[in-house]
């Protein structure tokens, strides 16, 4: 029996105007640094919350990275986004301990409340919902992380109450 890997759909942004002047200092900082592509992309993403196509093209033109290499790195690492992320990132742990403690219910309830699926951003740009392999807090299972704050021992209803309190 042959098993075929099905890649998740890559959500890309529609063309949006971005101010490339915001990353000129970052580009200058990395102009002479070799082996710093991940750090470069992290800093660019911190400016826009994602890696806009025009920024990737700008990096290609100014730093002479092939755009294929930029996208290869950006699509390999889960930390990089190719579409605008929400103001708040809601990460639902799907690790073993959380899974056993019903993380699927937590994800389902938050998804229904926000009206988005895993990997999507709410239309108002306030939240991005994503599942993660592990948050590293198994004793709190099931757990979620919003920004830098971790919440544990949740069920679907409690998780929604936590999300409702975020401004």
C-alpha angles and dihedrals in degrees: 000000000000120000118205121205112232112208117219113248112268109232108216127186123248111246108289128176111247128184105245090189086077091069101039092098091049091050091049090050092056099036094103099028118105121205094019099111096118092049090047093052091046091055093046090050091050088061098050102019086239140033107268118209091238091053091051090051090048090052089050092051098044103033097028095232109151108249088230089061092048091052092043090059094040093052096042096058118061092213092073122083127200093193130054112280124217125259088253124040113212109199118190115200114232096178120132097269093046092043091053090049091054105267087162090068090049091050092045094051095046090046092052092046094050094038093230136106129232109299096018133115124224114254091247090056093237101117139028114194120207139161118227132196096236139347092196096240102102093157088066095053125188095038141168132193124213111188104316095334122099124206123191148178088048137157125194095273095047091048091054090049089054092050091048090059093058113101 
